[in-house]
Amino acid sequence: MPVYSRRLYQTTPLYEQPNSQSKVLGQLPAGLTVLVLDLQKTWLLVEAANNARGFISYRAIQPPRGRASATPDLATEANSVPSGPPPAEVQQVVKQEASAPPVQKPPTLPADAPESAPLEAAKQLTDTATAVEKQVAQTWNRYGGLLTALAPKYGIDPAILAAVVSVESGGAAFGPNNRMIIRFENHLFFDYWGKQNKAKYDQHFKFNATQRWKDHLYRTATTEEWRPFHGDQLKEWAVLEFASGFHTAAARMSISMGAPQILGSNFKRVGYAHVNDMFAAFNDREHGARHQLLAMFKFIENDPYNRGLPALRNEDFVAFATMYNGAGQAQTYGNMIGERTVVLRRLLAK
């Protein structure tokens, strides 16, 4: 899950391990904002401003309105960050794997709708020198036509939209294997399938128990060595296909997909009835890039806290990155979006 911030509503002990019998590392005062790094049942792994890291009870971040529930509201948490714990509809999809509905094709858009505009920009950029210039120009050349057509609908400069796509995926919707770019998240596959099949999961998948988004390893047989796979699209797809042999829907909900890198578990937020529909639409070689970009707009537009669109309109890129990528790297991603926006505007003005 991504890193994000939460405010403490009460003074709380900071424990070394996720239980109240472990060593107390200190006391965190009410009102303090902490970074949430991981969720383990009713415990949060957090980092405070002084770099102190440890576990706190989930109750500490719940407003004092009556008796706090012993179980965190995972559905709310999932909707408040780009990729949180699985909401109810995700759990339901896992349970109904055997009766998954046939894949539904996306509806045909009217020819005069802005969503039907040509992908490629009318003005192609070629006068580039630096690596950043080349990347934003490539993104603009590929998708500037559609982004320009959609910009008035959302009230956002199309250069900003292209900068966001450039930062998320380098402007690529498909990899060298002619399949959409993906990233398989071991810890999410554990959440969706592995918890109920732990013995089998542990034979084939690993992740860091404390920082769950790190140290992802897999093997197809217990006689093999554990091996990494991130950073290589052929390997990412090999892991996805292997995991799909255990549970297709859970595996697909555990990947970030395409140019906007949207998790499959967000299928409903971006307008699909089932993760299989999203997977098929995004991976369609002819129309997949368009479906991916339209889903990015829906993901931003359907933020339950309405943070994304106002942030882009106001060019508050750190606030936008907090919504889209989580708070942990918001400054870094925000700065990159701002930098690429300036570069692209300069190239377009030539």
C-alpha positions, 0 to 999 in steps of 0.5 A: 500500500502507498504511504499516506498521512494521518492525524492522531486524535489522541496521545498514543504509545509507539510500540516496537511490534504490532501488539501492546506487550512489545517494547514502548518506544515513546509517546506520540502526542494528540494532533501529531501527523504521522506517515502510515507505512502499513496496515496490519489488522488493527495496527498501523506501522507509522513514522513520525516527524523525528523519524521514529518508526513503530506501531500504533493502535488504529484507534489513535487515528479515529475521531473521538465520537463514541466507542471506537470500533476494534476493526478498522474501516477498510473500505473507507481507508481504501477509498482515501488513498490510491491503493489501500486495503481491499474494499467490499466489492474487491472481496466479493469478486474474490469470492465469486471467482468461479462465477465471474461474468463474461467480459463486457466491452467498453461502450462505443463513444459518439464520434463527436465526443471529446473522448473520441478525439485522435490520440496523437497531437496535431503538433508533433514535438521534435526539437528536444535535447535533454532526457526530460524534454525527450520524454515529455515530447514523446508523451505529448506526441502520443497522447496530446490530441486526446488530452487537448480535447479533454482539457476543457471538460476538466478545466485543466491545461493539457500540458499538465495532463501530459506531464502527469502521464509522463511522470507515471509511466514515462508516457508508455502504455505498452511494453516491449512485449506488446502488452500493457505495462504492469507491476505485480504487487506481492503484498496485495496478492497476499491480501486478496488470496494469500491470507486464505491460502497461506501455505501455498502462498508462502511456497511461491511469494515473498515480501518484506513483513514491515515494509510490504511494498519492498523485497518482492520475490517469487518462484514457481517451484520450491526447488527453485531459488527466490528471484526478483522481477520488478523492473522487467516487463517480461518477468512482471507478466510471468509472475502475473500469469503464474499467480493467475493460475491460483486465482485470476481475479485476485492476481489482476487486482494486484497489478498496477495497469498501463500508462496511469498505473491504476491498480486493478482493485480500483476497477469500480472507481474507474467505471468497470463492473469487474476487474476482468473488464478493466484488464481486457480494456486496458490490454487491448492493443488497438484501443487500450491506450485510450481506455487507460487515459480515460480511466485516469480521468475517472480515477481523479474525478472520482476521488471521494475527497475531491482533491485531484481536479482542484489541485491540478487546476490550481497547479498544486502538484504536491497536493495532486501527487498526495491524492494520486501516489500517496503522501510519502513521495508527494513532494518528489512526484509533485516536483516532477510534474511541475518540472515537466509542465514547465518543460512541455509548455516551453516546447509547445511555445516554440 
